[in-house]
Amino acid sequence: MNDATVVTMDEIALVGVDFNGEDKISDDMKKDIESKIKEKSDKISKVYISNEPDMYDRINTISNDVRNGNPIDDFSDDISEMIENITPNGK
């Protein structure tokens, strides 16, 4: 893994992962990422993970904007759209 970025909202964590161009994230890697996120915050109940470069960039931009003082609620539509793209069948 080259880098990762995370945005949390309520009980949801959205994770963008940069794997240096690898196409898939193994199930073991997903479980490891989810476990580490949940260790940091006991209020997180669902973790969504993507290694698509565009998704990583969007999550990173939101993360930076929130750190710079923008309210996370301003990005709720974007976050919902990204979750839908990660889980198009509602899984």
A tleap script that builds the chain and sets N, CA, C and O, in Angstrom:
source leaprc.protein.ff14SB
mol = sequence {
  NMET ASN ASP ALA THR VAL VAL THR MET ASP
  GLU ILE ALA LEU VAL GLY VAL ASP PHE ASN
  GLY GLU ASP LYS ILE SER ASP ASP MET LYS
  LYS ASP ILE GLU SER LYS ILE LYS GLU LYS
  SER ASP LYS ILE SER LYS VAL TYR ILE SER
  ASN GLU PRO ASP MET TYR ASP ARG ILE ASN
  THR ILE SER ASN ASP VAL ARG ASN GLY ASN
  PRO ILE ASP ASP PHE SER ASP ASP ILE SER
  GLU MET ILE GLU ASN ILE THR PRO ASN GLY
  CLYS
}
set mol.1.N position { 0.854 -1.166 0.000 }
set mol.1.CA position { 0.000 0.000 0.000 }
set mol.1.C position { 0.902 1.232 0.000 }
set mol.1.O position { 1.837 1.341 0.793 }
set mol.2.N position { 0.600 2.141 -0.898 }
set mol.2.CA position { 1.365 3.372 -1.007 }
set mol.2.C position { 0.841 4.443 -0.052 }
set mol.2.O position { 1.622 5.125 0.611 }
set mol.3.N position { -0.489 4.589 0.015 }
set mol.3.CA position { -1.093 5.631 0.839 }
set mol.3.C position { -2.567 5.302 1.046 }
set mol.3.O position { -3.146 4.495 0.319 }
set mol.4.N position { -3.161 5.939 2.047 }
set mol.4.CA position { -4.591 5.782 2.307 }
set mol.4.C position { -5.125 7.083 2.867 }
set mol.4.O position { -4.397 7.847 3.499 }
set mol.5.N position { -6.398 7.327 2.630 }
set mol.5.CA position { -7.067 8.510 3.163 }
set mol.5.C position { -8.448 8.083 3.647 }
set mol.5.O position { -9.073 7.194 3.070 }
set mol.6.N position { -8.915 8.728 4.711 }
set mol.6.CA position { -10.175 8.325 5.342 }
set mol.6.C position { -11.037 9.542 5.627 }
set mol.6.O position { -10.544 10.592 6.039 }
set mol.7.N position { -12.337 9.379 5.399 }
set mol.7.CA position { -13.336 10.361 5.808 }
set mol.7.C position { -14.358 9.610 6.648 }
set mol.7.O position { -14.823 8.540 6.254 }
set mol.8.N position { -14.710 10.165 7.803 }
set mol.8.CA position { -15.748 9.551 8.621 }
set mol.8.C position { -16.923 10.510 8.756 }
set mol.8.O position { -16.763 11.727 8.845 }
set mol.9.N position { -18.106 9.914 8.767 }
set mol.9.CA position { -19.327 10.689 8.958 }
set mol.9.C position { -20.306 9.798 9.693 }
set mol.9.O position { -20.711 8.747 9.195 }
set mol.10.N position { -20.679 10.234 10.885 }
set mol.10.CA position { -21.547 9.431 11.753 }
set mol.10.C position { -20.868 8.089 12.016 }
set mol.10.O position { -19.755 8.055 12.541 }
set mol.11.N position { -21.526 6.978 11.655 }
set mol.11.CA position { -20.957 5.656 11.916 }
set mol.11.C position { -20.275 5.041 10.695 }
set mol.11.O position { -19.995 3.842 10.670 }
set mol.12.N position { -20.009 5.874 9.678 }
set mol.12.CA position { -19.448 5.401 8.411 }
set mol.12.C position { -18.022 5.914 8.224 }
set mol.12.O position { -17.717 7.070 8.516 }
set mol.13.N position { -17.155 5.026 7.730 }
set mol.13.CA position { -15.811 5.430 7.301 }
set mol.13.C position { -15.671 5.103 5.823 }
set mol.13.O position { -16.007 4.004 5.381 }
set mol.14.N position { -15.178 6.061 5.075 }
set mol.14.CA position { -14.940 5.896 3.643 }
set mol.14.C position { -13.434 5.969 3.439 }
set mol.14.O position { -12.807 6.980 3.753 }
set mol.15.N position { -12.854 4.891 2.910 }
set mol.15.CA position { -11.407 4.771 2.808 }
set mol.15.C position { -10.991 4.698 1.345 }
set mol.15.O position { -11.497 3.874 0.584 }
set mol.16.N position { -10.073 5.562 0.967 }
set mol.16.CA position { -9.457 5.499 -0.346 }
set mol.16.C position { -8.042 4.984 -0.188 }
set mol.16.O position { -7.284 5.486 0.642 }
set mol.17.N position { -7.677 3.981 -0.980 }
set mol.17.CA position { -6.379 3.340 -0.852 }
set mol.17.C position { -5.627 3.445 -2.171 }
set mol.17.O position { -6.187 3.192 -3.238 }
set mol.18.N position { -4.363 3.819 -2.091 }
set mol.18.CA position { -3.486 3.877 -3.262 }
set mol.18.C position { -2.566 2.660 -3.202 }
set mol.18.O position { -1.689 2.571 -2.343 }
set mol.19.N position { -2.780 1.730 -4.125 }
set mol.19.CA position { -2.012 0.491 -4.156 }
set mol.19.C position { -1.024 0.445 -5.314 }
set mol.19.O position { -0.675 -0.637 -5.787 }
set mol.20.N position { -0.575 1.591 -5.769 }
set mol.20.CA position { 0.399 1.626 -6.871 }
set mol.20.C position { -0.100 0.898 -8.112 }
set mol.20.O position { 0.658 0.173 -8.757 }
set mol.21.N position { -1.370 1.089 -8.445 }
set mol.21.CA position { -1.898 0.543 -9.686 }
set mol.21.C position { -2.439 -0.868 -9.620 }
set mol.21.O position { -2.907 -1.383 -10.635 }
set mol.22.N position { -2.396 -1.513 -8.473 }
set mol.22.CA position { -2.985 -2.850 -8.373 }
set mol.22.C position { -4.490 -2.746 -8.554 }
set mol.22.O position { -5.120 -1.798 -8.086 }
set mol.23.N position { -5.062 -3.737 -9.241 }
set mol.23.CA position { -6.483 -3.694 -9.577 }
set mol.23.C position { -7.411 -4.058 -8.434 }
set mol.23.O position { -8.499 -3.493 -8.322 }
set mol.24.N position { -7.007 -4.984 -7.590 }
set mol.24.CA position { -7.920 -5.485 -6.565 }
set mol.24.C position { -7.307 -5.384 -5.181 }
set mol.24.O position { -6.091 -5.435 -5.001 }
set mol.25.N position { -8.190 -5.240 -4.222 }
set mol.25.CA position { -7.801 -5.308 -2.816 }
set mol.25.C position { -8.239 -6.678 -2.325 }
set mol.25.O position { -9.403 -7.049 -2.479 }
set mol.26.N position { -7.332 -7.425 -1.742 }
set mol.26.CA position { -7.690 -8.752 -1.246 }
set mol.26.C position { -8.677 -8.631 -0.090 }
set mol.26.O position { -8.740 -7.605 0.588 }
set mol.27.N position { -9.440 -9.693 0.118 }
set mol.27.CA position { -10.385 -9.707 1.234 }
set mol.27.C position { -9.654 -9.563 2.564 }
set mol.27.O position { -10.145 -8.905 3.482 }
set mol.28.N position { -8.474 -10.185 2.664 }
set mol.28.CA position { -7.687 -10.061 3.897 }
set mol.28.C position { -7.270 -8.618 4.146 }
set mol.28.O position { -7.311 -8.143 5.281 }
set mol.29.N position { -6.871 -7.922 3.087 }
set mol.29.CA position { -6.468 -6.520 3.214 }
set mol.29.C position { -7.670 -5.664 3.620 }
set mol.29.O position { -7.543 -4.778 4.465 }
set mol.30.N position { -8.831 -5.924 3.023 }
set mol.30.CA position { -10.038 -5.189 3.404 }
set mol.30.C position { -10.366 -5.392 4.880 }
set mol.30.O position { -10.692 -4.439 5.588 }
set mol.31.N position { -10.277 -6.646 5.341 }
set mol.31.CA position { -10.559 -6.943 6.747 }
set mol.31.C position { -9.563 -6.239 7.661 }
set mol.31.O position { -9.932 -5.731 8.720 }
set mol.32.N position { -8.297 -6.214 7.246 }
set mol.32.CA position { -7.260 -5.553 8.033 }
set mol.32.C position { -7.524 -4.048 8.128 }
set mol.32.O position { -7.421 -3.463 9.206 }
set mol.33.N position { -7.862 -3.429 6.999 }
set mol.33.CA position { -8.163 -1.988 6.978 }
set mol.33.C position { -9.375 -1.703 7.854 }
set mol.33.O position { -9.354 -0.781 8.670 }
set mol.34.N position { -10.434 -2.495 7.684 }
set mol.34.CA position { -11.656 -2.299 8.474 }
set mol.34.C position { -11.369 -2.438 9.969 }
set mol.34.O position { -11.860 -1.643 10.770 }
set mol.35.N position { -10.594 -3.423 10.342 }
set mol.35.CA position { -10.252 -3.642 11.740 }
set mol.35.C position { -9.494 -2.448 12.318 }
set mol.35.O position { -9.777 -2.013 13.435 }
set mol.36.N position { -8.543 -1.925 11.568 }
set mol.36.CA position { -7.753 -0.789 12.050 }
set mol.36.C position { -8.609 0.464 12.200 }
set mol.36.O position { -8.428 1.232 13.145 }
set mol.37.N position { -9.533 0.672 11.277 }
set mol.37.CA position { -10.431 1.830 11.363 }
set mol.37.C position { -11.311 1.707 12.613 }
set mol.37.O position { -11.465 2.664 13.372 }
set mol.38.N position { -11.879 0.529 12.814 }
set mol.38.CA position { -12.774 0.326 13.955 }
set mol.38.C position { -12.033 0.388 15.290 }
set mol.38.O position { -12.627 0.746 16.307 }
set mol.39.N position { -10.752 0.044 15.301 }
set mol.39.CA position { -9.942 0.172 16.517 }
set mol.39.C position { -9.796 1.634 16.932 }
set mol.39.O position { -9.742 1.948 18.121 }
set mol.40.N position { -9.733 2.521 15.942 }
set mol.40.CA position { -9.532 3.948 16.204 }
set mol.40.C position { -10.801 4.629 16.695 }
set mol.40.O position { -10.738 5.620 17.423 }
set mol.41.N position { -11.961 4.093 16.294 }
set mol.41.CA position { -13.220 4.709 16.701 }
set mol.41.C position { -14.278 3.631 16.901 }
set mol.41.O position { -14.636 2.915 15.966 }
set mol.42.N position { -14.769 3.526 18.123 }
set mol.42.CA position { -15.781 2.509 18.400 }
set mol.42.C position { -17.152 2.873 17.849 }
set mol.42.O position { -18.065 2.048 17.882 }
set mol.43.N position { -17.316 4.099 17.339 }
set mol.43.CA position { -18.617 4.466 16.783 }
set mol.43.C position { -18.753 4.085 15.303 }
set mol.43.O position { -19.852 4.156 14.753 }
set mol.44.N position { -17.667 3.685 14.658 }
set mol.44.CA position { -17.714 3.282 13.252 }
set mol.44.C position { -18.288 1.874 13.157 }
set mol.44.O position { -17.755 0.938 13.752 }
set mol.45.N position { -19.383 1.730 12.404 }
set mol.45.CA position { -19.993 0.411 12.233 }
set mol.45.C position { -19.862 -0.111 10.807 }
set mol.45.O position { -20.002 -1.311 10.571 }
set mol.46.N position { -19.595 0.781 9.855 }
set mol.46.CA position { -19.486 0.354 8.452 }
set mol.46.C position { -18.297 1.047 7.813 }
set mol.46.O position { -18.132 2.261 7.934 }
set mol.47.N position { -17.463 0.259 7.123 }
set mol.47.CA position { -16.282 0.785 6.443 }
set mol.47.C position { -16.392 0.447 4.959 }
set mol.47.O position { -16.550 -0.717 4.591 }
set mol.48.N position { -16.308 1.464 4.118 }
set mol.48.CA position { -16.321 1.290 2.669 }
set mol.48.C position { -14.925 1.588 2.150 }
set mol.48.O position { -14.331 2.607 2.502 }
set mol.49.N position { -14.395 0.693 1.306 }
set mol.49.CA position { -13.015 0.806 0.858 }
set mol.49.C position { -12.970 0.763 -0.663 }
set mol.49.O position { -13.626 -0.064 -1.297 }
set mol.50.N position { -12.176 1.678 -1.242 }
set mol.50.CA position { -11.974 1.692 -2.690 }
set mol.50.C position { -10.508 1.949 -3.006 }
set mol.50.O position { -9.835 2.720 -2.322 }
set mol.51.N position { -10.029 1.294 -4.051 }
set mol.51.CA position { -8.677 1.580 -4.529 }
set mol.51.C position { -8.686 2.219 -5.910 }
set mol.51.O position { -7.649 2.278 -6.571 }
set mol.52.N position { -9.849 2.699 -6.355 }
set mol.52.CA position { -9.922 3.409 -7.628 }
set mol.52.C position { -9.273 4.778 -7.463 }
set mol.52.O position { -9.579 5.495 -6.510 }
set mol.53.N position { -8.380 5.149 -8.380 }
set mol.53.CA position { -7.657 6.423 -8.250 }
set mol.53.C position { -8.568 7.655 -8.139 }
set mol.53.O position { -8.281 8.558 -7.353 }
set mol.54.N position { -9.649 7.705 -8.906 }
set mol.54.CA position { -10.555 8.855 -8.826 }
set mol.54.C position { -11.231 8.933 -7.471 }
set mol.54.O position { -11.411 10.016 -6.915 }
set mol.55.N position { -11.606 7.774 -6.944 }
set mol.55.CA position { -12.263 7.729 -5.640 }
set mol.55.C position { -11.272 8.148 -4.549 }
set mol.55.O position { -11.625 8.897 -3.638 }
set mol.56.N position { -10.041 7.663 -4.645 }
set mol.56.CA position { -9.001 8.055 -3.687 }
set mol.56.C position { -8.846 9.573 -3.686 }
set mol.56.O position { -8.792 10.197 -2.627 }
set mol.57.N position { -8.777 10.163 -4.878 }
set mol.57.CA position { -8.618 11.622 -4.989 }
set mol.57.C position { -9.799 12.366 -4.380 }
set mol.57.O position { -9.606 13.366 -3.688 }
set mol.58.N position { -11.024 11.893 -4.627 }
set mol.58.CA position { -12.215 12.546 -4.072 }
set mol.58.C position { -12.233 12.473 -2.553 }
set mol.58.O position { -12.532 13.460 -1.880 }
set mol.59.N position { -11.912 11.296 -2.012 }
set mol.59.CA position { -11.897 11.129 -0.553 }
set mol.59.C position { -10.808 12.014 0.051 }
set mol.59.O position { -11.023 12.649 1.083 }
set mol.60.N position { -9.660 12.054 -0.581 }
set mol.60.CA position { -8.553 12.873 -0.091 }
set mol.60.C position { -8.912 14.360 -0.106 }
set mol.60.O position { -8.574 15.092 0.824 }
set mol.61.N position { -9.591 14.802 -1.152 }
set mol.61.CA position { -10.019 16.205 -1.240 }
set mol.61.C position { -10.992 16.549 -0.120 }
set mol.61.O position { -10.859 17.590 0.525 }
set mol.62.N position { -11.968 15.678 0.111 }
set mol.62.CA position { -12.930 15.911 1.200 }
set mol.62.C position { -12.207 15.933 2.540 }
set mol.62.O position { -12.467 16.802 3.372 }
set mol.63.N position { -11.312 14.994 2.751 }
set mol.63.CA position { -10.551 14.934 4.003 }
set mol.63.C position { -9.783 16.232 4.233 }
set mol.63.O position { -9.804 16.779 5.335 }
set mol.64.N position { -9.120 16.715 3.218 }
set mol.64.CA position { -8.366 17.973 3.332 }
set mol.64.C position { -9.295 19.150 3.605 }
set mol.64.O position { -8.986 20.008 4.432 }
set mol.65.N position { -10.436 19.193 2.911 }
set mol.65.CA position { -11.390 20.296 3.112 }
set mol.65.C position { -11.930 20.308 4.545 }
set mol.65.O position { -12.080 21.372 5.145 }
set mol.66.N position { -12.218 19.125 5.087 }
set mol.66.CA position { -12.724 19.043 6.459 }
set mol.66.C position { -11.635 19.480 7.446 }
set mol.66.O position { -11.915 20.203 8.403 }
set mol.67.N position { -10.415 19.046 7.214 }
set mol.67.CA position { -9.304 19.476 8.088 }
set mol.67.C position { -9.110 20.989 8.037 }
set mol.67.O position { -8.643 21.594 9.002 }
set mol.68.N position { -9.471 21.596 6.904 }
set mol.68.CA position { -9.334 23.044 6.751 }
set mol.68.C position { -10.556 23.811 7.242 }
set mol.68.O position { -10.659 25.018 7.027 }
set mol.69.N position { -11.493 23.108 7.909 }
set mol.69.CA position { -12.591 23.798 8.559 }
set mol.69.C position { -13.956 23.677 7.928 }
set mol.69.O position { -14.931 24.174 8.491 }
set mol.70.N position { -14.065 23.036 6.782 }
set mol.70.CA position { -15.381 22.861 6.170 }
set mol.70.C position { -16.145 21.762 6.903 }
set mol.70.O position { -15.565 20.722 7.214 }
set mol.71.N position { -17.429 21.968 7.184 }
set mol.71.CA position { -18.209 20.952 7.902 }
set mol.71.C position { -18.403 19.695 7.051 }
set mol.71.O position { -18.654 19.786 5.849 }
set mol.72.N position { -18.288 18.531 7.676 }
set mol.72.CA position { -18.453 17.263 6.973 }
set mol.72.C position { -19.837 17.167 6.336 }
set mol.72.O position { -19.997 16.536 5.291 }
set mol.73.N position { -20.836 17.790 6.958 }
set mol.73.CA position { -22.195 17.744 6.409 }
set mol.73.C position { -22.282 18.357 5.014 }
set mol.73.O position { -23.179 18.013 4.244 }
set mol.74.N position { -21.365 19.257 4.683 }
set mol.74.CA position { -21.348 19.841 3.337 }
set mol.74.C position { -21.054 18.796 2.270 }
set mol.74.O position { -21.308 19.030 1.089 }
set mol.75.N position { -20.522 17.649 2.672 }
set mol.75.CA position { -20.101 16.631 1.719 }
set mol.75.C position { -20.960 15.371 1.776 }
set mol.75.O position { -20.597 14.346 1.198 }
set mol.76.N position { -22.091 15.440 2.467 }
set mol.76.CA position { -22.908 14.232 2.649 }
set mol.76.C position { -23.406 13.665 1.323 }
set mol.76.O position { -23.454 12.446 1.165 }
set mol.77.N position { -23.773 14.508 0.376 }
set mol.77.CA position { -24.216 14.009 -0.934 }
set mol.77.C position { -23.069 13.323 -1.663 }
set mol.77.O position { -23.261 12.263 -2.259 }
set mol.78.N position { -21.872 13.918 -1.622 }
set mol.78.CA position { -20.701 13.317 -2.263 }
set mol.78.C position { -20.373 11.965 -1.633 }
set mol.78.O position { -20.090 10.996 -2.338 }
set mol.79.N position { -20.412 11.908 -0.315 }
set mol.79.CA position { -20.104 10.667 0.387 }
set mol.79.C position { -21.134 9.593 0.038 }
set mol.79.O position { -20.769 8.444 -0.211 }
set mol.80.N position { -22.402 9.954 0.019 }
set mol.80.CA position { -23.453 8.989 -0.350 }
set mol.80.C position { -23.245 8.471 -1.772 }
set mol.80.O position { -23.417 7.280 -2.032 }
set mol.81.N position { -22.880 9.354 -2.682 }
set mol.81.CA position { -22.632 8.947 -4.073 }
set mol.81.C position { -21.442 7.993 -4.162 }
set mol.81.O position { -21.489 7.006 -4.896 }
set mol.82.N position { -20.387 8.284 -3.421 }
set mol.82.CA position { -19.214 7.406 -3.453 }
set mol.82.C position { -19.539 6.037 -2.876 }
set mol.82.O position { -19.081 5.021 -3.400 }
set mol.83.N position { -20.325 5.995 -1.801 }
set mol.83.CA position { -20.721 4.710 -1.218 }
set mol.83.C position { -21.536 3.929 -2.229 }
set mol.83.O position { -21.349 2.720 -2.371 }
set mol.84.N position { -22.423 4.589 -2.923 }
set mol.84.CA position { -23.220 3.939 -3.958 }
set mol.84.C position { -22.338 3.370 -5.063 }
set mol.84.O position { -22.616 2.291 -5.587 }
set mol.85.N position { -21.275 4.091 -5.417 }
set mol.85.CA position { -20.359 3.601 -6.443 }
set mol.85.C position { -19.537 2.413 -5.954 }
set mol.85.O position { -19.203 1.527 -6.740 }
set mol.86.N position { -19.214 2.387 -4.683 }
set mol.86.CA position { -18.450 1.272 -4.115 }
set mol.86.C position { -19.330 0.041 -3.983 }
set mol.86.O position { -18.869 -1.079 -4.199 }
set mol.87.N position { -20.600 0.243 -3.627 }
set mol.87.CA position { -21.533 -0.864 -3.404 }
set mol.87.C position { -22.766 -0.697 -4.296 }
set mol.87.O position { -23.863 -0.465 -3.787 }
set mol.88.N position { -22.606 -0.811 -5.611 }
set mol.88.CA position { -23.725 -0.537 -6.519 }
set mol.88.C position { -24.930 -1.468 -6.330 }
set mol.88.O position { -26.043 -1.112 -6.716 }
set mol.89.N position { -24.728 -2.635 -5.752 }
set mol.89.CA position { -25.836 -3.561 -5.539 }
set mol.89.C position { -26.372 -3.510 -4.118 }
set mol.89.O position { -27.134 -4.379 -3.694 }
set mol.90.N position { -25.957 -2.460 -3.376 }
set mol.90.CA position { -26.432 -2.287 -2.015 }
set mol.90.C position { -25.820 -3.226 -1.009 }
set mol.90.O position { -26.391 -3.441 0.060 }
set mol.91.N position { -24.663 -3.795 -1.324 }
set mol.91.CA position { -23.997 -4.730 -0.399 }
set mol.91.C position { -23.188 -3.987 0.619 }
set mol.91.O position { -22.559 -4.605 1.477 }
savepdb mol mol.pdb
quit
